[in-house]
Each structure stands twice: as structure tokens, then as C-alpha cells.
Amino acid sequence: MTTPSPFRLDGKTVLISGAGGGIGQSLVKAFRDAGASVIGADREAHMLDGLDLTGQVLFDQSDPKATRAAIVRYLQQHGVPDAVVSNAGFTRAEHLGQVDDDVWASELAINLNGAYAMTDPIVTAMARRGTGSLVFISSVNALAHYGNPAYSAAKAGLIAYAKAIAVERGGEGVRANVICPGSVRTPAWDHRLAADPTLLDTVLPHYPLGRMVLPVEVANAAVFYSSNAASGITGTALPVDAGLTAGNLRFVDEVLRGK
């Protein structure tokens, strides 16, 4: 008799927020390839067109109350998913001099408060059932400062929130982990590269692998975290960042190697 692979998710259902985005689409495909049924969540139905989904739920994560209400309705109608990937998020390219109260509030609303509103009812339902896995897509900005201070604060909050779930709900069978991507080569970069075709010449020297992360690499990490292969792992933050947070390659090259 063949032992099922612990990396497979056959018979499992996963809810993915921001499913229509660059990382989201790769998440949908990776989970489907692993055998899971996927519920896609995004702001509008057309954002989910063409995706291989079992179902969908619509909400604007910048509105936490509406987000929570949509999730509660979904749970009442369809039951609790086996895993959730909290992927929806948004940021601007900014520094402290560009941040004011409105910017700060809007960044925290979608990236932290909305993520909490989406997952909190699910965490409660998973704990009641006795099993479940959550994966939060955070950022290297949660681990060190690379600009975007409001976004960074929100994404760091996701790590604290995931650790709270891991500690307080672990005894009820709920796991929570975080993925911290570096720069991911999604279509969101297209307009920046169109405006400055040399931009990567500035960006890539910071990455030891010499390239950006691919969306599928983030998705594969999320599949792992959601699978039985990671059954003993909770409360962790995993950089998927082409080596960015391992150290300062540019310092080594410019100061020590003299390049």
C-alpha cells in the first residue's frame, strides 16, 4: 500500500484572499496542483475570472467590518476551510517623509486590520473543529526596514498575530505561520520597469541569488506550511527573499570586495 505524500492536500479546502493578484494566482495554481479545492477571495468577481476555483467570496479587505461579515456568511453557508492563506495586501513606495495619518490608517486597514477581520472568525471555527492551518503573506519589511514604514508596521503585526494564534490556539489544533517575501516579480513591477528600464540594475545587487523571487516560490512555501509535512511547525516566519535578509551583499561587494 502506498503511503500518501505528506505534501499533498487531496480532499482539503483552502481559502485564499487576494486570489486574483500576481501572487494570488500562483497560490491558486499551486494549491490546485497539490490536490486542494480552492475558494478564491477578492474585491470583485471579475478579478477571479479564469481561475480554477471551487467557489468564491467577495469583500474589500480595507473595510474590516464588511470583511468580517462576508466571512461569517461564508462559514455559515459553506463550513470551515481546512487552510487559509491571508494574501491580500497593498502598499505604496514611500518613506517616512511621505507618511501622514491617512496613509498610516489606510495601510494598516487593509494589511493588518482587514487580515485580522478575515481570519478571526475562521480561527474560532477551526479551534472549535479541532484542526486548521493559517498562512499569512507578510513581507521582508516586517523583519528589517526597506522603506514603506506604514506597510512595514502592518506586516510586522501579522507576525505577532500569527504567533498569538500559534500559542493560544495550538492546543485546539490550529497552526499559524508567516511567509515574508522579498521583491516578487509580479505584474505590479511592469509600470515601474516601463518608466525606468534600468531599475533592476539597482535592485538586484541587494539579492544574493541575483534575482527577484518568483510568485510560485511564495506559493510553494504556502502549500508546504498548509500540508501535513509541516504538521509540527507553527508560529514561524519564513523569508522567501532570494537571500535579502541573510545579510548585506552590497556592503560585502562594495566595501570588502571593492567592486
Secondary structure, 3 states (H helix, E strand, C coil): CCCCCCCCCCCCEEEEECCCCHHHHHHHHHHHHCCCEEEEEECCHHHHCCCCCCEEEECCCCCHHHHHHHHHHHHHHHCCCCEEEECCCCCCCCCHHHCCHHHHHHHHHHHHHHHHHHHHHHHHHHHHHCCEEEEEECCHHHCCCCCCHHHHHHHHHHHHHHHHHHHHHHHHCEEEEEEEECCECCHHHHHHHHHCCCHHHHHHHHCCCCCCECHHHHHHHHHHHHCHHHCCCCCCEEEECCCHHHCCHHHHHHHHCCC
